[in-house]
Amino acid sequence: MYNNWTFFSNVFQEMHIESPAWYCARTRAKHEHIAAAGLRKHLGLDVFHPQLRLERATRRGLVRMVEPLFPCYLFVRCVLEEKMSGIQRTGGISGLVRFGQKIPALSDFVVEELKRCFESDDSMLVQDCLGPSDEVLIVQGAFAGVPAFVLRVMPARQRVQVLLDILGRPTPVEVDRTSISLVRNSLADMVPVLAAT
C-alpha cells in the first residue's frame, strides 16, 4: 500500500554530511529567479528552478507570462555543511525546507526526473486546459466581460462553444479560443493536467 511515509521516503534520502545532495530552499514570493541567480553567481551552486510559459487571454489580449512550477521554492545542490550559511544569506532566500530540526536531502532520482521534463533551458509551454462545464469569461469582442460556461472545445479550429445568457435565455455561441479566459486560472488548477503530460 502506497502511503505518505512511502512517498516521503522515495522523495527524501539520508545523506552523509560530506556528500553533495539536492536540497529544497524556500524563497520570498516572486523572488525565485533572484534567489537562483544569487546562488549561482555568489556561491557557484547548481540550482534547478523549473518554469512554465503560460499564455492567457485577458481584456488586453493574449498575454504571455512565465511562472515557476513550484512557487516560492527552488532546488539547490551542495554539501550542506559547507554552504548552509551562504545559502541562507542569499538575497531572496527565506531558508531551507526543514522537518523539525532536520533538513532533508531530496533523492537524486526525483530531481533528475524533473530535469528530464525541462531538458532545454527554455521554460515549458502550458496552455489552460478547457473542458465542458468550465466557467470562463469572454475577454474580447461584443460579449467582453460576460461570464459563460464551456459546452465543447474544438481544438482543430481553435474555437470553443460556450453557453451565454443572452436576453435571459441560455444560448450556445462559438467563440475564438483566444477570446476567453478561465475564471479559475491559478497554477494549482493545472497540476492534474501537468501530471498527466
NUNU-735599 format. One record per residue (C-alpha): residue number from 1; x, y negated, z. Coordinates in Angstrom, 1 decimal. Each point is the difference from the previous one (the first is absolute). Layout:
<node><resi>NUM</resi><c1>X</c1><c2>Y</c2><c3>Z</c3></node>
...
This chain:
<node><resi>1</resi><c1>0.0</c1><c2>0.0</c2><c3>0.0</c3></node>
<node><resi>2</resi><c1>1.3</c1><c2>-3.4</c2><c3>-1.0</c3></node>
<node><resi>3</resi><c1>-0.2</c1><c2>-2.4</c2><c3>2.9</c3></node>
<node><resi>4</resi><c1>1.5</c1><c2>-3.4</c2><c3>1.0</c3></node>
<node><resi>5</resi><c1>3.0</c1><c2>1.6</c2><c3>1.6</c3></node>
<node><resi>6</resi><c1>0.9</c1><c2>2.0</c2><c3>-3.1</c3></node>
<node><resi>7</resi><c1>-0.4</c1><c2>-3.2</c2><c3>-2.1</c3></node>
<node><resi>8</resi><c1>2.3</c1><c2>-2.1</c2><c3>2.2</c3></node>
<node><resi>9</resi><c1>2.6</c1><c2>2.9</c2><c3>0.3</c3></node>
<node><resi>10</resi><c1>0.1</c1><c2>0.0</c2><c3>-3.8</c3></node>
<node><resi>11</resi><c1>0.4</c1><c2>-3.7</c2><c3>-0.3</c3></node>
<node><resi>12</resi><c1>2.4</c1><c2>-0.6</c2><c3>2.8</c3></node>
<node><resi>13</resi><c1>3.1</c1><c2>2.0</c2><c3>0.8</c3></node>
<node><resi>14</resi><c1>2.5</c1><c2>0.3</c2><c3>2.8</c3></node>
<node><resi>15</resi><c1>3.3</c1><c2>-1.6</c2><c3>-1.0</c3></node>
<node><resi>16</resi><c1>3.5</c1><c2>-0.1</c2><c3>1.5</c3></node>
<node><resi>17</resi><c1>0.8</c1><c2>-3.6</c2><c3>0.9</c3></node>
<node><resi>18</resi><c1>3.1</c1><c2>-0.1</c2><c3>-2.2</c3></node>
<node><resi>19</resi><c1>-1.9</c1><c2>1.1</c2><c3>-3.2</c3></node>
<node><resi>20</resi><c1>-1.6</c1><c2>-2.6</c2><c3>-2.4</c3></node>
<node><resi>21</resi><c1>-3.7</c1><c2>0.4</c2><c3>-0.1</c3></node>
<node><resi>22</resi><c1>-3.1</c1><c2>-1.8</c2><c3>-1.2</c3></node>
<node><resi>23</resi><c1>-1.9</c1><c2>-2.1</c2><c3>2.6</c3></node>
<node><resi>24</resi><c1>-3.2</c1><c2>-2.1</c2><c3>-0.3</c3></node>
<node><resi>25</resi><c1>0.3</c1><c2>-3.7</c2><c3>0.8</c3></node>
<node><resi>26</resi><c1>-2.9</c1><c2>-2.2</c2><c3>0.7</c3></node>
<node><resi>27</resi><c1>0.0</c1><c2>-3.4</c2><c3>-1.6</c3></node>
<node><resi>28</resi><c1>-1.9</c1><c2>-3.2</c2><c3>0.6</c3></node>
<node><resi>29</resi><c1>-3.1</c1><c2>-0.4</c2><c3>-2.3</c3></node>
<node><resi>30</resi><c1>1.0</c1><c2>-0.9</c2><c3>-3.6</c3></node>
<node><resi>31</resi><c1>3.7</c1><c2>0.2</c2><c3>0.9</c3></node>
<node><resi>32</resi><c1>0.8</c1><c2>3.4</c2><c3>-1.4</c3></node>
<node><resi>33</resi><c1>2.0</c1><c2>-1.3</c2><c3>-2.9</c3></node>
<node><resi>34</resi><c1>1.9</c1><c2>-2.5</c2><c3>2.2</c3></node>
<node><resi>35</resi><c1>0.9</c1><c2>2.8</c2><c3>2.5</c3></node>
<node><resi>36</resi><c1>1.0</c1><c2>2.4</c2><c3>-2.8</c3></node>
<node><resi>37</resi><c1>2.3</c1><c2>-2.6</c2><c3>-1.6</c3></node>
<node><resi>38</resi><c1>1.6</c1><c2>-0.9</c2><c3>3.4</c3></node>
<node><resi>39</resi><c1>0.7</c1><c2>3.7</c2><c3>0.8</c3></node>
<node><resi>40</resi><c1>1.6</c1><c2>0.5</c2><c3>-3.3</c3></node>
<node><resi>41</resi><c1>2.0</c1><c2>-3.2</c2><c3>-0.1</c3></node>
<node><resi>42</resi><c1>1.2</c1><c2>-0.4</c2><c3>3.6</c3></node>
<node><resi>43</resi><c1>0.3</c1><c2>3.6</c2><c3>1.1</c3></node>
<node><resi>44</resi><c1>0.5</c1><c2>1.8</c2><c3>-3.3</c3></node>
<node><resi>45</resi><c1>-2.7</c1><c2>2.6</c2><c3>0.8</c3></node>
<node><resi>46</resi><c1>-2.1</c1><c2>2.1</c2><c3>-2.4</c3></node>
<node><resi>47</resi><c1>-3.5</c1><c2>-1.3</c2><c3>0.2</c3></node>
<node><resi>48</resi><c1>-3.2</c1><c2>1.5</c2><c3>-1.6</c3></node>
<node><resi>49</resi><c1>-2.9</c1><c2>-2.3</c2><c3>-0.3</c3></node>
<node><resi>50</resi><c1>-2.6</c1><c2>1.4</c2><c3>-2.5</c3></node>
<node><resi>51</resi><c1>-2.2</c1><c2>-2.6</c2><c3>-1.7</c3></node>
<node><resi>52</resi><c1>-3.2</c1><c2>0.1</c2><c3>-2.0</c3></node>
<node><resi>53</resi><c1>-0.9</c1><c2>-2.3</c2><c3>-2.9</c3></node>
<node><resi>54</resi><c1>-3.7</c1><c2>-0.8</c2><c3>0.1</c3></node>
<node><resi>55</resi><c1>-2.2</c1><c2>-1.7</c2><c3>-2.6</c3></node>
<node><resi>56</resi><c1>-3.2</c1><c2>-1.5</c2><c3>1.3</c3></node>
<node><resi>57</resi><c1>-2.7</c1><c2>-2.0</c2><c3>-1.6</c3></node>
<node><resi>58</resi><c1>-0.7</c1><c2>-3.2</c2><c3>1.9</c3></node>
<node><resi>59</resi><c1>-1.9</c1><c2>-3.2</c2><c3>-0.7</c3></node>
<node><resi>60</resi><c1>3.2</c1><c2>-1.3</c2><c3>-1.5</c3></node>
<node><resi>61</resi><c1>0.3</c1><c2>3.0</c2><c3>-2.3</c3></node>
<node><resi>62</resi><c1>2.2</c1><c2>3.0</c2><c3>0.2</c3></node>
<node><resi>63</resi><c1>2.7</c1><c2>-0.4</c2><c3>2.7</c3></node>
<node><resi>64</resi><c1>3.1</c1><c2>2.2</c2><c3>0.3</c3></node>
<node><resi>65</resi><c1>1.4</c1><c2>0.4</c2><c3>3.4</c3></node>
<node><resi>66</resi><c1>2.6</c1><c2>2.2</c2><c3>1.8</c3></node>
<node><resi>67</resi><c1>-0.8</c1><c2>1.6</c2><c3>3.3</c3></node>
<node><resi>68</resi><c1>2.0</c1><c2>2.4</c2><c3>2.2</c3></node>
<node><resi>69</resi><c1>-1.3</c1><c2>3.6</c2><c3>0.1</c3></node>
<node><resi>70</resi><c1>0.5</c1><c2>-0.1</c2><c3>3.8</c3></node>
<node><resi>71</resi><c1>-0.7</c1><c2>-3.6</c2><c3>1.1</c3></node>
<node><resi>72</resi><c1>2.2</c1><c2>-1.1</c2><c3>2.9</c3></node>
<node><resi>73</resi><c1>2.3</c1><c2>3.1</c2><c3>-0.3</c3></node>
<node><resi>74</resi><c1>3.1</c1><c2>1.0</c2><c3>-1.9</c3></node>
<node><resi>75</resi><c1>2.5</c1><c2>2.9</c2><c3>0.2</c3></node>
<node><resi>76</resi><c1>3.7</c1><c2>-0.5</c2><c3>0.8</c3></node>
<node><resi>77</resi><c1>2.8</c1><c2>2.6</c2><c3>-0.1</c3></node>
<node><resi>78</resi><c1>2.8</c1><c2>-0.4</c2><c3>2.5</c3></node>
<node><resi>79</resi><c1>1.8</c1><c2>1.4</c2><c3>3.0</c3></node>
<node><resi>80</resi><c1>-2.3</c1><c2>-1.4</c2><c3>2.6</c3></node>
<node><resi>81</resi><c1>2.6</c1><c2>-0.3</c2><c3>2.8</c3></node>
<node><resi>82</resi><c1>2.1</c1><c2>-2.3</c2><c3>-2.2</c3></node>
<node><resi>83</resi><c1>-2.6</c1><c2>-2.1</c2><c3>-1.7</c3></node>
<node><resi>84</resi><c1>-3.0</c1><c2>-0.3</c2><c3>2.5</c3></node>
<node><resi>85</resi><c1>0.8</c1><c2>-3.4</c2><c3>1.4</c3></node>
<node><resi>86</resi><c1>0.8</c1><c2>-1.4</c2><c3>-3.5</c3></node>
<node><resi>87</resi><c1>-3.3</c1><c2>1.3</c2><c3>-1.4</c3></node>
<node><resi>88</resi><c1>-2.0</c1><c2>-1.5</c2><c3>2.9</c3></node>
<node><resi>89</resi><c1>1.7</c1><c2>-3.4</c2><c3>-0.5</c3></node>
<node><resi>90</resi><c1>-0.7</c1><c2>-0.1</c2><c3>-3.8</c3></node>
<node><resi>91</resi><c1>-2.5</c1><c2>-2.6</c2><c3>-1.1</c3></node>
<node><resi>92</resi><c1>-3.5</c1><c2>1.3</c2><c3>-0.6</c3></node>
<node><resi>93</resi><c1>0.5</c1><c2>3.2</c2><c3>2.2</c3></node>
<node><resi>94</resi><c1>-2.2</c1><c2>0.4</c2><c3>3.1</c3></node>
<node><resi>95</resi><c1>1.7</c1><c2>3.2</c2><c3>1.1</c3></node>
<node><resi>96</resi><c1>0.4</c1><c2>3.6</c2><c3>-0.7</c3></node>
<node><resi>97</resi><c1>-3.0</c1><c2>2.4</c2><c3>0.3</c3></node>
<node><resi>98</resi><c1>0.1</c1><c2>1.8</c2><c3>3.3</c3></node>
<node><resi>99</resi><c1>-1.9</c1><c2>2.8</c2><c3>1.8</c3></node>
<node><resi>100</resi><c1>0.5</c1><c2>-1.0</c2><c3>3.6</c3></node>
<node><resi>101</resi><c1>3.7</c1><c2>-0.5</c2><c3>0.4</c3></node>
<node><resi>102</resi><c1>0.9</c1><c2>2.2</c2><c3>-3.0</c3></node>
<node><resi>103</resi><c1>0.8</c1><c2>-1.4</c2><c3>-3.4</c3></node>
<node><resi>104</resi><c1>-0.8</c1><c2>3.0</c2><c3>-2.3</c3></node>
<node><resi>105</resi><c1>1.9</c1><c2>0.6</c2><c3>-3.3</c3></node>
<node><resi>106</resi><c1>-2.1</c1><c2>0.7</c2><c3>-3.1</c3></node>
<node><resi>107</resi><c1>0.5</c1><c2>3.2</c2><c3>-1.9</c3></node>
<node><resi>108</resi><c1>2.2</c1><c2>-0.5</c2><c3>-3.1</c3></node>
<node><resi>109</resi><c1>-2.5</c1><c2>2.2</c2><c3>-1.9</c3></node>
<node><resi>110</resi><c1>-2.9</c1><c2>-2.5</c2><c3>0.7</c3></node>
<node><resi>111</resi><c1>2.0</c1><c2>-3.0</c2><c3>-1.1</c3></node>
<node><resi>112</resi><c1>1.4</c1><c2>1.8</c2><c3>-3.1</c3></node>
<node><resi>113</resi><c1>-3.6</c1><c2>1.0</c2><c3>-1.0</c3></node>
<node><resi>114</resi><c1>-1.1</c1><c2>-3.7</c2><c3>0.3</c3></node>
<node><resi>115</resi><c1>3.0</c1><c2>-1.1</c2><c3>-1.9</c3></node>
<node><resi>116</resi><c1>-0.8</c1><c2>2.4</c2><c3>-2.9</c3></node>
<node><resi>117</resi><c1>-3.3</c1><c2>-1.8</c2><c3>-0.4</c3></node>
<node><resi>118</resi><c1>1.8</c1><c2>-3.4</c2><c3>-0.2</c3></node>
<node><resi>119</resi><c1>3.0</c1><c2>1.1</c2><c3>-2.1</c3></node>
<node><resi>120</resi><c1>0.4</c1><c2>-3.2</c2><c3>-2.0</c3></node>
<node><resi>121</resi><c1>0.8</c1><c2>-3.3</c2><c3>1.8</c3></node>
<node><resi>122</resi><c1>-3.3</c1><c2>-1.4</c2><c3>-1.3</c3></node>
<node><resi>123</resi><c1>-3.1</c1><c2>0.2</c2><c3>2.2</c3></node>
<node><resi>124</resi><c1>-2.7</c1><c2>2.6</c2><c3>-0.8</c3></node>
<node><resi>125</resi><c1>-3.1</c1><c2>-1.3</c2><c3>-1.9</c3></node>
<node><resi>126</resi><c1>-3.2</c1><c2>0.7</c2><c3>1.8</c3></node>
<node><resi>127</resi><c1>-3.5</c1><c2>-1.1</c2><c3>-1.3</c3></node>
<node><resi>128</resi><c1>-3.1</c1><c2>-0.2</c2><c3>2.1</c3></node>
<node><resi>129</resi><c1>-1.8</c1><c2>3.3</c2><c3>-0.4</c3></node>
<node><resi>130</resi><c1>-3.7</c1><c2>-0.6</c2><c3>-0.7</c3></node>
<node><resi>131</resi><c1>-2.7</c1><c2>2.6</c2><c3>0.4</c3></node>
<node><resi>132</resi><c1>-3.7</c1><c2>0.1</c2><c3>0.0</c3></node>
<node><resi>133</resi><c1>-1.7</c1><c2>-1.9</c2><c3>2.9</c3></node>
<node><resi>134</resi><c1>3.1</c1><c2>-2.1</c2><c3>0.7</c3></node>
<node><resi>135</resi><c1>-0.9</c1><c2>-3.6</c2><c3>0.9</c3></node>
<node><resi>136</resi><c1>1.6</c1><c2>-2.6</c2><c3>-2.3</c3></node>
<node><resi>137</resi><c1>-0.1</c1><c2>-3.7</c2><c3>-0.6</c3></node>
<node><resi>138</resi><c1>-0.3</c1><c2>-1.5</c2><c3>-3.4</c3></node>
<node><resi>139</resi><c1>2.9</c1><c2>-2.5</c2><c3>-0.3</c3></node>
<node><resi>140</resi><c1>-0.3</c1><c2>-1.2</c2><c3>-3.6</c3></node>
<node><resi>141</resi><c1>-2.7</c1><c2>-0.9</c2><c3>-2.4</c3></node>
<node><resi>142</resi><c1>-3.7</c1><c2>-1.0</c2><c3>0.4</c3></node>
<node><resi>143</resi><c1>-0.4</c1><c2>2.1</c2><c3>3.1</c3></node>
<node><resi>144</resi><c1>3.1</c1><c2>-1.1</c2><c3>1.8</c3></node>
<node><resi>145</resi><c1>-0.5</c1><c2>0.2</c2><c3>3.8</c3></node>
<node><resi>146</resi><c1>-2.8</c1><c2>2.5</c2><c3>-0.2</c3></node>
<node><resi>147</resi><c1>0.4</c1><c2>3.3</c2><c3>1.9</c3></node>
<node><resi>148</resi><c1>-0.7</c1><c2>3.3</c2><c3>-1.8</c3></node>
<node><resi>149</resi><c1>0.3</c1><c2>3.8</c2><c3>0.3</c3></node>
<node><resi>150</resi><c1>1.9</c1><c2>2.2</c2><c3>-2.4</c3></node>
<node><resi>151</resi><c1>-2.2</c1><c2>2.4</c2><c3>-1.9</c3></node>
<node><resi>152</resi><c1>2.5</c1><c2>1.4</c2><c3>-2.5</c3></node>
<node><resi>153</resi><c1>3.7</c1><c2>-0.6</c2><c3>-1.0</c3></node>
<node><resi>154</resi><c1>0.9</c1><c2>0.2</c2><c3>-3.7</c3></node>
<node><resi>155</resi><c1>3.8</c1><c2>0.1</c2><c3>0.1</c3></node>
<node><resi>156</resi><c1>0.5</c1><c2>0.4</c2><c3>-3.8</c3></node>
<node><resi>157</resi><c1>-1.8</c1><c2>-3.3</c2><c3>-0.6</c3></node>
<node><resi>158</resi><c1>1.2</c1><c2>-1.7</c2><c3>3.2</c3></node>
<node><resi>159</resi><c1>-3.6</c1><c2>-0.7</c2><c3>0.8</c3></node>
<node><resi>160</resi><c1>-2.1</c1><c2>0.7</c2><c3>3.1</c3></node>
<node><resi>161</resi><c1>-3.7</c1><c2>0.3</c2><c3>0.3</c3></node>
<node><resi>162</resi><c1>-1.2</c1><c2>-1.8</c2><c3>3.1</c3></node>
<node><resi>163</resi><c1>-3.4</c1><c2>-0.5</c2><c3>1.6</c3></node>
<node><resi>164</resi><c1>-0.9</c1><c2>-3.6</c2><c3>0.4</c3></node>
<node><resi>165</resi><c1>-3.0</c1><c2>-1.6</c2><c3>1.7</c3></node>
<node><resi>166</resi><c1>-1.4</c1><c2>-2.3</c2><c3>-2.7</c3></node>
<node><resi>167</resi><c1>-3.2</c1><c2>-1.8</c2><c3>0.8</c3></node>
<node><resi>168</resi><c1>-0.8</c1><c2>2.4</c2><c3>2.8</c3></node>
<node><resi>169</resi><c1>0.4</c1><c2>3.1</c2><c3>-2.2</c3></node>
<node><resi>170</resi><c1>3.0</c1><c2>2.4</c2><c3>0.0</c3></node>
<node><resi>171</resi><c1>1.4</c1><c2>-0.2</c2><c3>-3.5</c3></node>
<node><resi>172</resi><c1>2.9</c1><c2>2.1</c2><c3>-1.5</c3></node>
<node><resi>173</resi><c1>2.6</c1><c2>-2.2</c2><c3>-1.7</c3></node>
<node><resi>174</resi><c1>3.3</c1><c2>0.9</c2><c3>-1.8</c3></node>
<node><resi>175</resi><c1>2.9</c1><c2>-2.3</c2><c3>1.0</c3></node>
<node><resi>176</resi><c1>3.7</c1><c2>-0.1</c2><c3>-0.8</c3></node>
<node><resi>177</resi><c1>2.1</c1><c2>1.8</c2><c3>2.6</c3></node>
<node><resi>178</resi><c1>2.1</c1><c2>-3.1</c2><c3>0.6</c3></node>
<node><resi>179</resi><c1>-3.0</c1><c2>-2.1</c2><c3>0.9</c3></node>
<node><resi>180</resi><c1>-0.8</c1><c2>1.9</c2><c3>3.2</c3></node>
<node><resi>181</resi><c1>1.7</c1><c2>0.4</c2><c3>3.3</c3></node>
<node><resi>182</resi><c1>-0.5</c1><c2>2.6</c2><c3>2.7</c3></node>
<node><resi>183</resi><c1>-1.6</c1><c2>-1.5</c2><c3>3.1</c3></node>
<node><resi>184</resi><c1>2.0</c1><c2>2.4</c2><c3>2.2</c3></node>
<node><resi>185</resi><c1>3.4</c1><c2>-0.6</c2><c3>-1.5</c3></node>
<node><resi>186</resi><c1>2.5</c1><c2>0.8</c2><c3>2.9</c3></node>
<node><resi>187</resi><c1>2.9</c1><c2>2.2</c2><c3>-0.7</c3></node>
<node><resi>188</resi><c1>-1.3</c1><c2>2.4</c2><c3>2.6</c3></node>
<node><resi>189</resi><c1>-3.0</c1><c2>0.8</c2><c3>-2.3</c3></node>
<node><resi>190</resi><c1>2.5</c1><c2>1.2</c2><c3>-2.6</c3></node>
<node><resi>191</resi><c1>1.9</c1><c2>2.4</c2><c3>2.2</c3></node>
<node><resi>192</resi><c1>-2.1</c1><c2>3.1</c2><c3>-1.0</c3></node>
<node><resi>193</resi><c1>0.4</c1><c2>-0.9</c2><c3>-3.7</c3></node>
<node><resi>194</resi><c1>3.8</c1><c2>-0.5</c2><c3>0.4</c3></node>
<node><resi>195</resi><c1>0.3</c1><c2>3.3</c2><c3>1.8</c3></node>
<node><resi>196</resi><c1>-1.7</c1><c2>1.8</c2><c3>-2.9</c3></node>
<node><resi>197</resi><c1>2.3</c1><c2>-1.4</c2><c3>-2.7</c3></node>
